[in-house]
Amino acid sequence: MPTNEQLYARAQRVIPGGVNSPVRAFRAVGGTPRFIQRAQGAYLVDAEGRRYIDYIGSWGPMILGHGHPAVLEAVAKAAADGLSFGAPTEREIELAEALIGHVPGLEQVRLVSSGTEAGMSALRLARGATGRSKIVKFEGCYHGHADALLVKAGSGLATFGHPTSAGVPAEVVKHTLVLEYNHLGQLEETFATQGGEIACVMIEPIAGNMNFVRASVPFMARLRELCTRHGALLVFDEVMTGFRVALGGAQSLYARQIPGFRPDMSVFGKVIGGGMPLAAFGGSRDVMSQLAPLGPVYQAGTLSGNPVATACGLATLKEIARPGFYEALSARTRALVGGLEEAAREAGVPLVGDSEGGMFGFFFAPALPQNYGAVMATDAARFNRFFHAMLDRGVYLAPAMYEAGFVSAAHGAEEIAATLHAAGEALRG
């Protein structure tokens, strides 16, 4: 049986950095990545046979836990009928109908294969529908690795961004404005000076790529007002939050507090595929009619609406739509976060957390950060020590302090208690 170290050395000879997505390399925390052999329920098992309580959940999709019987049955049946057709299927319609039925702002959706593809396509559609070029995003929000969205903040207030990756020419991001998350002043100044040129504002309503940071209700209400006033589209990136924080996504949470609230377009992924490569973007019928073959905005994909992925997604959505599902999931997640805060208080360690539905985050800081700069000012060294101490005790957290965590329906009282016991030891150590 090969060790994790042996597999990592082997992987680095044939895969850049030994991984197919950078955060998996453990570069942020140090050490050797765990190569996973199998998973079941709330647990992962690595190549050495070591078992871990899983709080990554494939970075969000596994809301039911691993190997849910209803999902496995649906996938096996779909696979037996055929892996891919390159032609329409009834199941694509069923999944689109399910998404529209759960999210009031959706009238039509287009299925794709990844969150990056969905975000990129939504951005192109927003530009095509408005005839404008400029877009607004927020520092610390991640919308996939499309060139125009791989941008860091500029040097001044509401300035154009600069590429954060080699291979992205400056002229590609010259129309991308990067603002500070939750900064009303920047938002208002940007619209006052450039509102008529902005095609869309894309935002993670609860940012999961700077750990767990919510957009405040006043900030979101004002953002909606400004987009409406200036004719810009408000695009909610719910790849992570969609069907994870609530059945109607994060937008349903804001709608409870802001009368009449809804985004113009939404981007979904992760949970809607149940662990298979599947994502979607959608909005009003008027906006979506701009897509080919009806309109001039081109988008296509060979594996879009894949029959196995749609079966997996539909089975997952059926299970999470059962009465009481989110109440129970939220209670488990709150118990975890509250327990972490209590363990930290007993250990004399500054730690604060937050959660919604089955998504959570915690920071080694005295108060919850409201933007990317505040997240980066939290205690990274302490997080790294805590991460490894938890891993040694059989708890698998995200291997970076700027990633959210995920609880599944398979996490029961036993797993939460074991996690909190390990946390108490790790925080005192």
N, C-alpha and C positions, 0 to 999 in steps of 0.2 A: 504494500500500500504506500503510494508516494506521499510525502509530507507536503504541507502548504509551501514551505520554502523551496522544495524541489520543483513543485509545479510552477511557482512564480519564476524561478530561474529558467525553466523550460519555456514558459510563456514569453518572457522578455526576448528570447531569441527569434520569435516569429511574429509577435504582436507588439506594436510600439508601446513601450512602458509596461508591457505584460498584461494590459487590460483593454477592453473595448469601450470604456467610458472612463474619463480621467479620475473621478472621485474614488473609484474602486481601488485605486493603487495605494491608498493609505498615505499618500504624500503629505496630507495636511496633519496627520497625527503620528506618522512614523510607524515602523514595523512592517510586518508581512501580511498581505491580504489573505483572507480566508477563502479558499476555493470550495464552493458549496457542492456537495454531492447530491443531496436530496432535501426535501422539506415536507413537513406535515403539520397541519394545524397552526400553532403559534411558534413552531420550532424550525430551525435550520440545522443541518448536520454537515460538517465540513469533511474534507478529504481524509482527515485523520480520525473520523468517527466522533468528533466532539460535538455536543449538542448545545445550541444557543436559543434563548428566547429572542424572537425576531421583532425588532421595532423599526425595521426598514420596509418590510412588506413589498419588496421589489420597487421601492421608492413610491409606494402609494397604492398600486392596483389591488393588492391582495386584502381587500376589506373583509372578506369572509374567512381569511386564513388560507393556508396552503392545502390543496387537495380536497376541496369541498366536494362531497359526492355528487350533488346535483350539477355542478359545473363540469366535473370530469365526465359524467354521463352524457351531457350535451355535446362536449367536445368530441368524445369518442364516436358518437352517432354521426356528427357532422363530418368528421374525418373519413368515416367509412363511405359516406356518400360522395366524397371528392374533396381534395385539398384546395383547389383553385380552378376557376372556370374562365376568368376574364370576360364574364358576361353577367347581366343582372340576376339577382336571386330574390325570392320573396323575403328572405331573412333580413336583407338590407332594409327593406321597407319597414319591417317589424321593429328593427332597432331604431330607425329614424322616428317612427311613430312613438316609441317608448320615450326617447329623449324629448321630443316635443311635448308629450303628455306630462312630463315631470317638470319642465322648465317653461314657465309662462311666456318668456320673451322670444321663444323660438317658434318660427313658422315653417322654416325649411332648414335642413342640414345637409352637408356633404361629408361623407365618410372618407377618411384617409388612414394612413398607417402609423403615423407618429405625431407626437405633440409638436415637434419642430415643423413638420409638414403642415399641420393645421394652422399654427401661428403664422408661418410664412404666407400661406394662402389667404388667411384673413387679412393680413396686411396688404397684399396685392389687391384684394377685392375692395378694401376700404379706399385705396387710392383710385382704383378704377371707378368706383361708384361716386366719389366726390369730385374727381378731376383734379385733386390736389396732390402735392408731393410730400409735404412735411408730416412727420409723425412725432408723437411724444411718448417717451417711456420713462420709467423711474429707476434711479440707481438702486441696485440690489434686487430688482426684479429680473427674472430669467424667462425668456420666451422661446427657448430653443436656439440652435446655432446658425440660424439664417444670418447672412452677412449684415443686413441693415439693423439687426437687433443685438449684435455683438459689440456693444458700445459702452464705454465708461463715461462718467460725467466730465464735462468740460471744465475749464479753469475758472469760469465766472458764473454769475447768476444766469440760469436758463440758457446756457451756451450750447452750441452744437457739440455733440460728443466726438470722441476719438476712438478708433478701432481698439478692441481689446484682444485681438488675435492677429498674428501675422497672416498674410494672405488676404486681408480685407483692406482694399484701397481706401484712402481717406475720402475720396469722392463718392464712394458707395454709401457712407454714413453722413454725408454732408447735410442731408435732409432730416436727420434724426436729432431731436432735442431731448436732452436727459435732465430730468428734474429730481429734486430730493423728495423722497416719499414722505407724505404727510405734511408737506410744506405749502401752506395755503398761499403765502405771499408770492412764491415763485410761480405757482400755478396761475394766479390772477395776472401777474405781470406778463407771463408768456402769452396768455390769451389776449390781453390788452394790446400787445404789440404785434402779434403774429396770428391771431385767431382765424383770420380769413384765409390763411394758407395751410392750416392744419387739417390733414385728412382724417386722422384718428388719434386717439389716446389709448394706448394698450397698457393694462395694469393687472397685476396679480392682486385681487381684492384682499386676500390674506397671503402675504409673500411667504413662500416656503423655501426659497433659495437664499434667504438671509436668516435662516432658522425659522421662526414663526413670528411675523410682524403683521398686525392688522392695519388696514387703512381705516382711519377714524371715521365715524359717521358724518361729522361736519365736513371733513375733507371730501368724502365720497359724494355727499349731497351737492357741494359746490362744484365738483368736477362734472357731475351730471348737468347742472345748470349751465355751466360754461360751454360744454359740448353742444347742448341744444341751442343756445343763443348764437353760437358761431358756426353752426352747421358741420361740426366735426363728429365723427362716429366714436362712441365709447365702446371699446372692445375689452371684454372681461376674459382674461386668460385663466380659465378654470381647469387647466390640464391637471393640476394637483388638487384643487379644492372641489371640483365638480363631483358630486355624489359621494364625496369623502367627508365634508363638514355638515352636509344636510342633503336630503333627497333632491331639493331644488337647487343645490349648489350654494355658494357664498352669496350669490345675488339674491336668493330668497331671504337670507338673513338681513341684508340691507333693505329689502322691500318691506320688512316688518317695521322698520324704523324711519324710512323715508317714503312718504306717500307717493304712490305711482312710480316708484323706482323700477327701472330695468335698463340693462345695457342695450346697445344697438346690435352688437354682435357678441358671440361667445365662442370660446375655444375649449374643447374638452379632450380628455385622454385618460390614461391610467385606469381608473375604476371602470369606465364604460367598456373596456376591453377585457376586464377580469384577469389580466396577466398576459394576454395576447397582444400583438402589435396592432393597435386600433386607436384612432382618434377621430375627432369631428370638429367642424366649425359651422356656425349657423347664425341666423338672424331673421329679419323680416323677409317676407316674400319679395318685396321691392328690391332690397339689397341683393338677395341671393339670386334674383333673376338676371343679374349682371354677369353671372358665371356662364361659361361655355357649357353646353351647346346653345343656351338661350341668348347669352350676351357676349360682350367683347373680352371679358377677363378670362384668360385661359388657365385651367388647372386640370391635371389628369394624374392617374396612378394605376399601374398594372394590378397591384394587389389591394387597391381600395375596395372596402366592403368584402374582404376575404370571408368565405363562408364558414371557416372554422373559427375565426376571430369573432365574427358576429354571433355565432352560437354561444361562445364563451361569454361575451358581453351581455347577451340577452338573459342567460341563466343567472348571471351575477345580479343584474338589475331586478330580476324577479325576486331574488332572495332578499335584497336590501330594501325592497318596497313593502315588505311585510310589516304589519302594525307593531310598533314598539321597538323596531330594530335600532333606530338612531338614538332613542332614549337610553337603551341599554349600552350601546357603544359609547355614547357620550359619558355615561356614568363611570364606565371602566377607565376612560381616558382621564377624566377629572380626578379619579382616585389615584391614578398613577402620578399625575402632576402634583396634586396636593401632598401625596406621600413623599415625593422628592423634595418639595419645599420644606416639609416638616423634618425630614432627615437632615437637610442642610442646616436648619435652625439649631437642631440638637448638636450638630458638629461645629457650629459657629462659623459656617461658610455662607457667604452671600450668594444666594441662588433664587431666581424667580422664574416662574413658568406661566404658560397660557395654553389653552386648548380650545378646540371646537370640533364637535363630532368625534371622528377618529383620527384627528390630526393634532399634534402638540409640538411644543418647543420649550426649551429652558435655557437660561443664560446664567453664567457666573457673573452676576452683576446685582446691584441693589434695587434696580428698577427695570421695568420692561423697556427695551429700546423701541424707538418709533421710526428709525430710519437706518440706512446702511452704515453710516458713520458711527452711530451709537453701537450697533452690533459689533463692528470691528474693534471697538474700544473695550469690549468685554474680555474676560480673562481667558485667553486662548491656551496658555500653558496649563492652567488648572483643568480646562476641558480635556486636553490631551491626556493628562494623567488619569482623569476620571474615566475616559473612554477605555483606556487599556485596563484599568482596574476592573471595570465592569465586564469587559471581554474575557478577562481571566476568570471571572466568576460566572461565565456562561450567559451573559446578556449582550446582545449585538445591537448597539446604537449606531447611528450614522457616523461614519468616520471623518467628520468635519463639523466644526462648531456652527457652521452657517447652513446646515440642512435640518429641515423639520423631521419629526419622527411620526410613526404611524402605529396605531393600535387596531387590531382586527377583532371580529366577532369571536375568533378562536381564543383570544386572551381572556382567561377566566380569573377568578379570585386567586387561584393557586399561582398563576404566572405573575400577577401583579404583586402578590405578597413576596414571592421569590425575588422579583426585581427590586423591591424596596429594601429587602434584607441586604441584598448585594450592595445597593446604593449606600445604605448606612455604613457598611464596612468600608466601602471605597472612599466615602467622604471623611471618615475618621482616620483613614490610613495616611 
